[in-house]
């Protein structure tokens, strides 16, 4: 496998990124012409479907039924117990604070001597935390978050194959996770700004925050419902200030280097056809039991 410095350079017209689902559905994405998208394509060209993490806790978000949520809660309890961590009730009144408090422990495991069993259990706990943040956010907070991850973060030799986002392209980060978007996913152990905001995390220490300036092939496909973006922007600005602003994050709110959200790579070719809510819901229904099977550059 080529190293990051030896990736082939993609020139000329950008190809379409096509995702084949296990149900036979094909999703075709038109890419923005950025250097980041070109480097990401070069990374994706080296990925193999068998390397993709298709686990139930990190592939689909927002499509779960009650039984799946209860199973994830049981896994969270089991892994926390195995790690010797206290777990408060995960209920409607305090579920997010409970998950925030538990997540404080995850980055600390990577500062200790490597123990495979400990790492695997901590990894499963972390996946359960983030999966539940999406599912319980929909259940208890009335959000409509739906997405798929193409996750290569958990295979070391693939995870380390990275590119760097050019400074002049950092403005492509956005917290607006619109239906049809294709974006880079977070690749570090820690918290990014949007994750902290959505979790209203006032417990995370400054050394757990890390703005995304690097990336690998890991990406997300968004099928969420629209939100009140101006209201969310105002709330994020307030959160940034209350958490300590520049002193905590190292960046002012309007500094592109804060990386507020995710870097948009492109969007569905036919995004305009999903202006109608019923069309969006029909596509989500078609995706609800699907897995990503493979992908092509066409």
CORGIRA-V897616 format. One line per field, one symbol per residue. psi: psi as a letter, one per 20 degrees, with the letter a starting at -180 (. if undefined). A space follows every 10 residues. Layout:
psi->???
This chain:
psi->pqrhijqqpo rbpprpoppp riiipppppp qqnqhghggg ghghhiqqhi ipojqijkgp pjjqrghhgh ghhhhggghg ghikpporpn rhhkgghghg ghhhhghhhj jrppoggggg ghgggggggh ghggghhggh jjrmpprqpn ojijoghggi nqrppqhijh iipqinnqpi qpqqrqjrob qrghggghil ojhprhiipo qoirqbiprq ppkrqqrngh ghgghhgggg ghiichhghi qrgjohihmn cqopharqhk hhikhphhgg hgghhhihjr qpgaqqo.
